[in-house]
Amino acid sequence: MSRKPANVSPSLLPESTALQPLAERMRPQRLQQMVGQRRLLAPDAPLRMALEAGKVYSMVLWGPPGCGKTTLARLVAHYADAEFVAISAVLSGVAEVRAALALAEARYAQGLRSVLFVDEVHRFNKAQQDAFLPAIERGIIVFIGATTENPSFELNSALLSRCRVHVLEAISADDIVVALQQALDDDQRGLGALQLKLQDDALHSIAQAADGDVRRALTFLEIASELARDGVIDRDTLTRVLAERTRRFDKGGEQFYDQISALHKSVRSSDPDAALYWLTRMLDGGCDPLYLARRMLRMTVEDIGLADPRAWRMALDAWDTYERLGSPEGELGLAELVVYLAVAPKSNAVYRALGEARRVVAATGTLEVPMHLRNAPTRLMKELGYSKGYQYDHDVQGGVALDQRCLPDALDDLQLYAPVERGLELRIKEKLDALRAARAQARGKGKA
């Protein structure tokens, strides 16, 4: 794009917006200007049709940063011809909430509508969330809460029952390119007056670096425009602007648990490429490597088990290696571990057996230990029959007293452990099947 040299100052913008960041100046003013969110805002989508008809309702907007939650809330107020009142749960307390509700009630008394937008609503506690309920029920406000966290966990059920939840998605790189081009072309609100020149793939590079966040992309573009020489944003400028960028990651939120779930399930599915990818994503996002080491030890005992007991030792060694080396060298130990776990044979047989044993213990109560298994350190205990009939397995031919029973009488036929036919457990299964068959035969002869 070739226009006149870029020596135009942002002061050419209207005075009211000259000091605003580009992302704020370019905030869409109509639904048609929004990028992404086609599922919600396509011409025939229910939300789009409701807004254009002025039929607005209270809602919770759930999505990642920069996906358009605030913009959509403003557009709701615009299409409803309502006053837009915004508060932030990070900066506001009960006093600010009461003031906003009082203002809305005064407007309501005059027959006017108010949209109360609460950003980061999940940061409000239960009492603060409850404060909105009467105003929502009476129709004093159209409540719109924005959150990056799962509303099911973070918001009161009472508030959720009065709102519709709309899930917004991260914006695709192609849609972000559209938003960037709009900013470059707009002479009034954007950078059109600067007549910038960019390389062909520059906008796509910025869009990729923004990682689904339109606001972030526009910020990158604005910084690049300030660093441009003679109106040209070249590769060197972009490299400086986009260096050391971070991916979206929340160490305590939904994305954190989604990603550790993806890592665990990739290991369970024996996909080393996916497992290594998710491990790297979490390390890249700032996850504590020791947390990942601990979780991989859990994967070892839960999903690999006795199919490959070496994995257990390797998990402990990788943990110890990271503690000794730290980052970045110690991360290689974690990478080697996650690949090994992914390709190792899998078994959750002991995991399932333990769960079934807990169920049996809870259901059957305190069953008596069989007399022949009890210890008899005193004469009285021997006279009472403690330890009577016990067979010392090492003295028996074959090393196993096949007719000796080790479970309470009420559970004599109980079988909890069912090894899988994979890895070492295949050999364990062969031995256990033979042992169980021999026991059944020996006990059958004893009864005869």
Helices and strands as residue ranges (DSSP letters): G 10-12, H 22-25, G 31-33, H 38-41, H 46-52, E 59-62, H 69-79, E 83-88, H 94-109, E 114-119, G 121-123, H 126-130, H 133-138, E 142-147, H 151-154, H 157-160, E 164-167, H 173-185, G 192-194, E 197-198, H 202-210, H 214-227, E 232-233, H 235-242, H 254-268, H 272-284, H 289-299, I 300-304, G 305-307, H 310-325, H 329-343, H 349-364, G 371-373, H 379-383, G 393-395, G 397-399, G 409-411, H 424-447
